[in-house]
């Protein structure tokens, strides 16, 4: 008890960190892939990339060949992805949190090979992988 009193901030930080870790685990969203695993899926299995950020965020830089369907319009445009059901689909946002929700929705719609980019576009950029601000894949 004395340890807890003397290190209250450390205890609070530890509990908060654990809670955030558990919360992201419960979000689901299918398997997460690292940037290197995503690169392998794109290069070896022609995985498609779905960026669910808003159009302004997407325009600042996105994975090459990514399609943009903002989360706010996801429900009405999810049908646009029907032809991709047999392919691996990597869903991304800025940090990987919003995309977990979209990946979960895609699984409910029958997409069986959905992956959430762990760390999102920020992790992709940090890894030194290429981004583009040119148009999206049609």
N, C-alpha and C positions, 0 to 999 in steps of 0.2 A: 504494500500500500504506500509505503514511503517513496518507493521508486516512482510510482505513478504521480504522486504529488510533486516530486522534484523535477520530473520530466514530462509535465502535462502537455506541452506543445508537441513533443516527440510522439506521445501516445495519440494525440488528436490527429497528427499527420499520418500515422500508421493506420489508424482506423479509417480515415477518409480515403487513403490510398487503396486499402482493401475493398472498401465499399465501391469505389469507382471501377476496380478490376472486376468485381462480381457483377456490377451493372452492365458493363460491356459484354460480359459473358452471357448474360440473360437476353441481350438484344437479339441474339441469334444471327440471322442473315446468312446462313450457310457458312461454308468453310472460308476462312480468310487466307489470302495468298500474299506473300511478300512481293516486293518489287521484282526480285530475281525469278520467283516462281511465275509471276504474271508475264514476264518477258518470255519465259519458256513456253507458256501456254499460247501466247500470241504468235511466236515464231514457229512452233512445232505443230500446233493444233488449230491455227487460224482463229484463236479466241477473239471474240468481238468485245469492244470496250464501250460501256454505257456510262456516261458522265451525267450525274443527276444534279449538278450544281446549276444555279441560275445562269441565264444567258450571259450576263455581265462577267461573272466569274469564269465561265467557260471561255469567253473571248480573251481573257488575260493570259491564257495558256492551258492547254490540255494535251492528253496523250494523243499521239499521231493516230489518225483514223477513228477517233472516238465519236460516238453519236451522243448528242445532247438532248436529254429529256429531263427538264427540271422537275424536281420532286413535287412542286406545286401542281404540275400538269401530268404527273405520272399516271394517275388512275385513268385519265381520258386518252392517253397515248400509249399505254402498255400494249394495246393490240397491234401497234406498229411493229412490235418485236416478234410477233408470232412466227415469222419465217426463220428466226434464229433459235428456235427451241432445241434443235439437235446439236448446236454448237456450244462450246464453252463460252460463258458470258461473264466478263469481269465488270463489276459495278464499282464506281468510284465517286467520291466527293472530295472535299478539301482535306478532311482528316480521317475518313472512314466511318464516321458515326452515322451520318444521314444515309449513306449507301447501305448500311446494314439493314435499315428499315426497307429500303427498296429491294434488296436482295431477298428479304423474307417475303415480300409481296410477290416477287417473281416466282419463288418456290410454290406459293399458293396457286399461282396461275399455271403450274405444270412445267416450269423450267427446272430441269434436274441437274444441270451443270452450271450453277451460279456460284461465283466467287466474289467475295468482298475484298477490295484492295486494302490491305492492312496499312494504316497510316495515310491513305488517300494520295491525292496529287502532291501534297506537301512531302510525303515520304519519297515519292517518285522523283520529285525535284531535288530533294536532299541527296538522293542516291546518284545524282548527276545524269539521270536519264533524260532523253530529249522530250521537250514539250513544243507544241506549235500553237500559233494563234490563227492559223489558216482555217478554212471552213471544215465542217464535220463530214464524216463519211455518210453517204446516202444509201 
